[in-house]
Amino acid sequence: MRLELLPTEPAHAEALATALADRALNEHIGGEPSTAEQWRSRLGQWADRRSPDGGQAWLNWVVVERAGGAVVGWLQATVVGSSADVAYVVGTPWQGRAYATEAARALLDHLGATGVTEVSLLVAPANAPSAAVARHLGLSPDGTEVDGELRWSRCT
């Protein structure tokens, strides 16, 4: 594997802010890229790896290129029982190299090994590259729309 997945920690804030600074990454989700301080706050909130009520596991990883050690993206899985909602983002300079597919496949393998049998993710209709990643992972649109995005899912 060309990539390594490391559990997030506040020390990753600067690298994530730099890797994900391109405004184009927010084209489909809206908003502005997060600053290092915003990342630091978010990463601190995720440190327990559980939602405040304890009902969800919050699993978050930075995606690191093994050659050179650059942080290139971020993955997340929100797990409830045997179901997980996942998300992924790879910085613009590293797109087109199948990094999102490779990292997300490793995430799904990890989730499967921990008993997750249903996986879903949301894709904006105009986000063809993200839809291609979902397709490569064996997911397909299930007809559900959430906040203007289409839900893709698979059961194992």
Secondary structure, DSSP 8 states (H G I E B T S, - for coil): --EEEEE--GGGHHHHHHHT--GGGGTTT-S----HHHHHHHHHHTTTSB-TTSSSEEEEEEEEETTT--EEEEEEEEEETTEEEEEEEE-GGGTTSSHHHHHHHHHHHHHHHTT--EEEEEE-TT-HHHHHHHHHTT-EEEEEEETTEEEEEEE-
